[in-house]
Amino acid sequence: MWPTIIILVIIAVLIISLIKIYNRLVSLRNRFKNAFAQIDVQLKRRYDLIPNLVETAKGYIKHERETLEAVINARNQAAEAGQQAAQNPGDPESMQKLMGAEAGLTGTLGRLFALVENYPDLKANQNMMQLSEELTSTENKVAFARQAFNDAVMKYNTEREKFPAVLVANSLGFQPAEFFEIKEPEQREAVQVSFT
């Protein structure tokens, strides 16, 4: 009788432990998905500002059409990559595409602002100054949201790699999550917007 009770207690403890591990992994996975949603909100705001910025610049930079089109194309690619990543923020391939698209967008925006420096009337345009200020603010919010996301991913990945959670994670499909980081040093810089 006692051996049966002891075996049942051991089985119950194991089951409770597995449930706790599973629930912890689900909680951490949801936390990093929520953190990505915060990035997504800021990126969408950024994507919404860019067409207004380009429209404002169009009137002044008529012969720089190629740069303006490159900014819009980069914005569209980044928005599409963002939508794919938002569907599954833990997917390494989607995150890699998003990071590449964001790096491309940052580069084209940098070229646009370099051009704007050559047009004093455009730099002094009230609408352009307001848009650039909003873009700078949004860039800062993206940076903070990215940091929160990466912190949540680190906690999730650390928890899923611990023993015995790694056994539960691997058997129940909890895949490692990808950090949202910029790989190339020149792309680590936020878009600098200054028309002073």
PAGU-419315 format. One record per residue: x, y, z of N, C-alpha, C in turn; residue in three letters. Coordinates in steps of 0.001 Angstrom, whole numbers, plus 500000, padded with zeros to 6 digits. Example, Ala and Ser with C-alpha at 12.3 -4.5 7.8 and 13.67 -1.06 7.14 Angstrom:
# residues 2
513190494310507800512300495500507800513200496700507800ALA 512850497750507080513670498940507140512900500030507870SER 
END
This chain:
# residues 196
500824498799500000500000500000500000500866501263500000MET 501867501312500907502731502487500989503515502712499697TRP 504046501677499075504771501906497816503871502534496732PRO 502617502160496685501685502718495707501443504199495995THR 501289504547497247501073505945497639502302506780497300ILE 503481506242497588504722506965497292504860507184495787ILE 504574506185495002504647506309493527503645507348493033ILE 502436507334493578501413508307493175501825509728493554LEU 502447509904494716502916511224495152504024511712494215VAL 504950510814493879506041511183492959505475511577491600ILE 504529510826491078503899511135489789503179512477489863ILE 502470512722490964501755513992491132502729515164491180ALA 503856515010491882504863516071491954505446516340490567VAL 505725515283489819506247515442488451505246516164487547LEU 504009515783487635502976516414486803502825517890487165ILE 502808518193488444502702519592488878503919520388488417ILE 505096519789488512506318520466488051506257520744486548SER 505811519768485780505689519962484328504683521059483993LEU 503594521091484713502585522131484486503157523506484799ILE 503915523616485897504526524895486260505527525351485197LYS 506341524420484730507324524755483691506607525205482428ILE 505603524471482007504850524806480800504219526196480928TYR 503575526450482049502918527744482260503928528884482285ASN 505094528649482857506148529682482885506625529992481467ARG 506822528965480658507252529176479275506190529922478465LEU 504936529569478661503851530274477968503817531737478383VAL 503966531981479667503957533353480177505099534173479569SER 506291533606479538507447534330478987507318534521477477LEU 506774533537476783506559533678475339505554534796475062ARG 504495534848475833503509535913475655504096537277475988ASN 504997537310476944505641538574477319506488539116476163ARG 507267538251475506508073538778474404507208539103473197PHE 506101538397473011505188538758471915504552540120472171LYS 504202540379473415503660541686473768504713542779473574ASN 505941542480473946507023543457473762507210543758472276ALA 507082542747471426507197543006469991506024543861469514PHE 504859543641470069503700544454469684503962545929469955ALA 504712546233471021505053547627471316506011548191470264GLN 506944547362469800507826547782468702506988548032467457ILE 506081547115467195505244547197466001504451548496465967ASP 503923548909467099503170550170467181504052551349466774VAL 505269551373467303506176552489466993506655552443465541GLN 506895551232465043507315551127463641506203551592462705LEU 504964551249463021503841551707462189503741553229462219LYS 503959553806463371503955555275463458505060555842462583ARG 506223555224462644507350555658461807506985555539460330ARG 506400554414459953506022554206458549504971555217458099TYR 504094555631459007503079556632458669503682558024458490ASP 504738558320459217505373559635459101506171559791457802LEU 506733558723457324507641558803456180506974559342454915ILE 505785558882454520505176559469453316504935560978453439PRO 504562561439454634504371562877454840505682563631454683ASN 506737563039455182508066563629455062508472563725453593LEU 508250562661452851508598562642451431507755563653450660VAL 506470563726450961505600564686450274506056566123450521GLU 506441566397451755506927567736452075508206568042451305THR 509069567054451212510356567250450532510202567332449013ALA 509174566692448454508992566643446995508991568024446345LYS 508331568945446968508221570274446381509555570996446275GLY 510485570646447135511777571326447160512866570540446426TYR 512755569227446460513803568370445905513275567678444649ILE 512914568434443673512291567870442466513230566968441675LYS 514493567332441601515416566544440789516061565392441577HIS 515623565130442782516134564036443608515083562939443738GLU 514327562752442691513218561801442682513670560379443049ARG 514853559986442605515361558638442867515487558376444374GLU 515984559346445101516133559196446551514768559114447223THR 513840559959446790512496559935447380511815558593447129LEU 511967558065445924511374556763445607512033555649446411GLU 513350555757446611514069554753447404513563554741448846ALA 513268555921449390512743555995450757511381555311450836VAL 510512555607449891509178554994449892509270553483449704ILE 510128553025448794510289551580448584510827550899449837ASN 511809551516450474512372550949451709511316550929452814ALA 510504551961452878509435552022453878508435550895453644ARG 508057550679452379507094549619452060507657548236452382ASN 508930548011452073509558546725452384509612546507453893GLN 509950547549454630510021547437456087508630547182456679ALA 507620547854456149506253547650456644505796546216456386ALA 506101545693455216505730544313454889506470543320455789GLU 507750543542455986508532542674456870508013542765458303ALA 507595543955458711507034544141460051505743543366460243GLY 504907543351459213503659542592459296503932541105459430GLN 504911540606458672505259539186458759505827538844460132GLN 506688539710460653507285539456461967506228539541463065ALA 505256540413462909504212540563463924503364539300464046ALA 503250538543462969502475537303463019503134536256463901GLN 504470536259463927505195535324464782506535535937465174ASN 506550536761466224507777537459466611508921536529467012PRO 508632535280467292509680534345467674510374533698466496GLY 509852533890465285510410533243464099511707533934463670ASP 512825533217463707514109533836463356514144534387461932PRO 513545533705460979513568534163459592512817535485459426GLU 511645535588460039510874536835459965511613537986460628SER 512240537706461755512975538757462457514194539198461646MET 514864538253460983516013538608460148515572539509458988GLN 514445539171458371513926540001457276513584541401457775LYS 512960541467458938512600542768459496513849543584459807LEU 514836542959460413516066543689460745516749544202459478MET 516767543385458426517369543824457164516591544970456532GLY 515268544859456547514430545915455962514557547214456755ALA 514614547112458066514774548308458897516132548962458668GLU 517160548146458485518489548696458203518471549434456861ALA 517800548867455865517681549535454564516924550849454668GLY 515853550856455433515063552069455617515879553146456322LEU 516604552755457334517442553714458058518475554334457124THR 519053553512456259520035554019455300519446555008454317GLY 518269554700453775517662555618452805517184556899453480THR 516705556790454710516315558008455438517537558888455695LEU 518647558259455995519887559016456191520273559787454937GLY 520123559147453774520416559835452502519451560989452275ARG 518168560784452613517180561856452447517549563055453315LEU 517896562809454572518220563925455452519525564603455065PHE 520428563856454464521655564477453947521313565430452805ALA 520363565029451963519920565907450872519213567148451404LEU 518381566954452400517610568063452966518548569153453478VAL 519703568753453981520674569733454481521091570724453396GLU 521010570316452135521417571176451012520323572153450572ASN 519154572099451196518023572942450794517565573775451997TYR 518092574981452135517757575823453304516261576103453443PRO 515570576289452321514127576562452407513378575354452963ASP 513803574169452572513157572949453059513474572748454544LEU 514718573005454940515091572873456350514271573809457219LYS 513930574968456686513188575975457451511674575750457394ALA 511217574852456545509791574577456394509228574046457720ASN 508183574687458207507589574350459506507092572900459530GLN 506451572476458458505936571111458387507086570101458451ASN 508168570388457742509331569497457732509963569429459113MET 510049570537459791510635570552461132509772569743462102MET 508451569911461991507550569168462874507630567666462600GLN 507630567290461322507725565871460977509044565270461438LEU 510122566012461284511421565492461696511490565337463211SER 510847566250463926510801566135465386509995564904465804GLU 508869564671465155508061563493465445508813562213465110GLU 509547562237464002510327561068463607511429560780464623LEU 512092561805465095513134561627466106512545561036467382THR 511407561547467805510734561022468990510351559559468797SER 509852559237467617509460557861467321510679556946467306THR 511786557420466750513021556621466737513453556283468162GLU 513331557235469071513675556978470469512739555937471084ASN 511461556032470767510497555054471284510765553670470722LYS 511155553593469451511505552304468848512697551696469595VAL 513682552520469899514868552026470610514493551470471985ALA 513646552175472720513220551689474032512390550408473913PHE 511498550362472933510670549170472726511534547984472311ALA 512535548231471487513449547162471066514203546613472276ARG 514629547496473166515336547046474364514422546179475232GLN 513185546594475411512235545813476213511982544453475569ALA 511860544432474247511654543171473527512853542243473732PHE 514051542772473540515244541941473690515395541422475113ASN 515014542226476103515039541756477488514062540591477684ASP 512866540722477119511858539664477240512312538400476506ALA 512931538561475346513442537404474599514547536714475399VAL 515418537506476017516504536916476803515946536086477970MET 514940536614478656514336535878479777513697534582479283LYS 512977534672478170512324533491477601513363532451477184TYR 514372532875476419515395531934475951516159531311477113ASN 516460532101478130517173531581479299516325530538480008THR 515057530841480190514168529898480880513997528607480083GLU 513858528712478776513638527501477966514894526652477865ARG 516069527226478143517318526466478070517708525832479407GLU 517043526206480488517353525635481801516831524199481884LYS 517524523429482704517052522075482959516103522112484145PHE 514998521474484125514411520535483181513491521188482143PRO 513421522535482166512528523224481221512889522922479777ALA 514169522704479487514592522413478123513916521139477602VAL 513688520182478474513011518947478062511555519230477674LEU 510903520036478489509514520403478208509452521286476957VAL 510355522266476881510350523204475753510551522479474426ALA 511521521603474386511794520896473133510673519945472752ASN 510107519279473718509051518309473395507725518973473062SER 507507520212473527506225520886473277506337522030472263LEU 507467522137471590507587523097470490507885524532470867GLY 508447524772472019508853526129472401510211526407471762PHE 510198527091470634511420527375469891512124528591470477GLN 513453528673470275514162529882470724513658531102469959PRO 513644532232470612513201533480469977514429534253469507ALA 514243535054468474515327535845467877515321537248468465GLU 516501537748468796516629539126469253516393540075468087PHE 515963541283468382515822542332467372517032543229467530PHE 518066542910466767519304543664466889519835544016465512GLU 520606545061465490521219545532464257522608544914464187ILE 522900544270463072524155543536462940525333544421462549LYS 525105545414461676526205546208461153526350547496461961GLU 527589547854462348527814549007463235527248550320462714PRO 527352550588461409526856551871460897525337551957460948GLU 524661550821461046523209550825461113522703550911462547GLN 523609550847463510523211550965464909522812552390465267ARG 523254553326464464522942554725464717521491555003464349GLU 520789555711465209519421556137464882519500557208463802ALA 518424557336463059518370558382462049518504559721462741VAL 519504560490462330519732561803462930518964562844462135GLN 518090563529462818517279564560462175517547565863462895VAL 518165566796462188518464568082462790518505569131461693SER 517621570092461778517567571150460761517856572502461408PHE 518799572522462293519118573797462963520190574539462237THR 
END
